[in-house]
């Protein structure tokens, strides 16, 4: 999973991972993982729907084909998302 931080704030992903502004990380995940960010975003896998995103502040945008090139998303990333300022998400 590719996640790009397009906000002006650092986002803590775990004890070991932080996304600085204008930085991305690719996370190697399996279909039982959950990724919780300290800005109230949660990426999780559900039994019925596959990948589910909890985004109560509208902060995440999914990347389309042309945008994948702009953000230089690696081929191995099955999902790609951009964290945007609150209220600017899809």
C-alpha positions in Angstrom: 0.0 0.0 0.0 1.4 3.4 -1.1 0.5 6.4 1.1 1.6 9.9 0.3 1.3 12.7 2.9 0.2 15.9 1.0 -0.5 17.8 4.3 1.8 20.2 6.1 1.8 17.9 9.2 3.8 14.9 10.2 1.6 11.8 10.5 2.5 9.0 12.8 1.7 5.6 11.3 3.2 3.4 14.1 5.9 3.6 16.7 8.5 3.2 14.0 7.0 5.0 11.0 6.2 8.6 10.4 5.2 10.4 7.2 6.6 13.8 6.9 4.9 16.4 4.7 5.3 15.5 1.0 6.7 12.1 1.8 5.5 8.7 0.9 5.9 5.2 2.2 5.1 1.8 0.8 3.7 -0.6 3.4 3.9 -4.4 2.9 0.6 -5.6 4.2 -1.5 -8.8 4.2 -5.2 -9.1 4.2 -5.5 -9.3 8.0 -3.5 -6.1 8.7 -4.8 -2.8 9.9 -2.9 0.5 9.5 -4.0 3.2 12.0 -2.7 6.7 11.5 -2.7 9.3 14.3 -4.9 11.7 12.3 -7.9 9.4 12.7 -7.5 7.4 9.5 -7.7 3.7 9.5 -7.0 1.3 6.6 -8.3 -2.2 7.4 -9.3 -5.4 5.7 -12.9 -6.7 6.3 -14.2 -10.2 5.7 -16.9 -8.9 3.3 -15.6 -5.9 1.5 -11.8 -6.3 1.3 -10.0 -3.1 2.0 -12.0 -0.6 4.0 -11.1 2.9 5.0 -12.3 4.7 8.0 -12.0 8.4 7.2 -14.3 10.5 9.4 -12.6 13.8 8.5 -12.5 13.3 4.7 -8.7 13.2 4.5 -7.9 10.5 1.9 -8.0 10.4 -1.9 -7.5 7.3 -4.0 -5.1 7.8 -6.9 -6.3 7.2 -10.5 -4.2 6.1 -13.4 -2.7 9.4 -14.5 -2.0 10.4 -10.9 -0.1 7.2 -10.3 2.6 8.5 -12.7 2.7 12.0 -11.0 3.3 10.4 -7.6 5.7 7.8 -9.0 3.8 5.0 -7.4 5.9 1.7 -7.5 4.4 -1.1 -9.6 4.3 -3.4 -6.6 1.7 -1.2 -4.8 -1.8 -2.7 -5.1 -3.4 0.4 -3.5 -2.3 4.0 -3.6 -3.7 6.9 -1.5 -2.9 10.5 -0.8 -3.5 12.0 2.7 -4.9 15.5 2.1 -6.0 18.3 4.4 -9.2 17.8 6.4 -12.3 18.0 4.3 -10.4 17.7 0.9 -10.7 13.9 0.5 -12.8 11.9 -2.0 
